[in-house]
Amino acid sequence: MDGHLPLIARSPLFRGIEPDEIEAMLGCLDVRQRHVPKGDALLRVGDVTTSMGLVLEGSVRLEREDYWGNRTILASFGPGQSFAEVYACEPDLPLDINVVAAEDALVMLMDLRRITTMCPSSCAFHARLIRNLLGCVARRTHALTRKIEHTSKRTTRAKLLSYLSDQAKAAGSNRFSIPFDRQELADYLSVDRSAMCAELSRMRKEGIMDYRKNEFELKEGSAL
């Protein structure tokens, strides 16, 4: 775990907690590491868990499939980001999603019961961890709200512009990368991949944006 300590210290979950305090705390949280090969599920629909995760390497996604196997991507998490907090907070709530490795991933699993109750060592920094956890849950709720806003747009163009605008704002630049390939972006926005690619091509010809693979540049001018 030592090699990942700087990353863990920078994560929102451990914000404001010193590295030496984090090392002491990890012993209280029943921490486990798990390697997840690309495409494998860490958690599946119907599972119950008391553990939340923190990505150390690679990335994981929250995915949902309907009866016919059509996939919807709900969220993507990279190094330093946490996941499954909501389900771990309420272990009687079975998962209605799959947590899948988008690429070979290494995750740190923590028993959330050790976070929400004061540890036997009475760590002075434990209260800070609880506040950070609430912040993570709040940000997750906000991110899902933003996804609903993107997917509620009437046209494929409007959905793309809503999502890409958010990504530009988050990056603080008109040039940014997204965590999806074309099929994954279509699954995230709930649109047809071919129609989406055609719309991206039209917007590039109109000078609204440029892109190469998952790297985008938004340009000035009307996007309507």
Summary of the structure (lengths in Angstrom):
residues: 224
radius of gyration: 19.1
end to end distance: 49.0
largest distance: 62.3
contacts: 646
relative contact order: 0.14
helix: 42%
strand: 23%
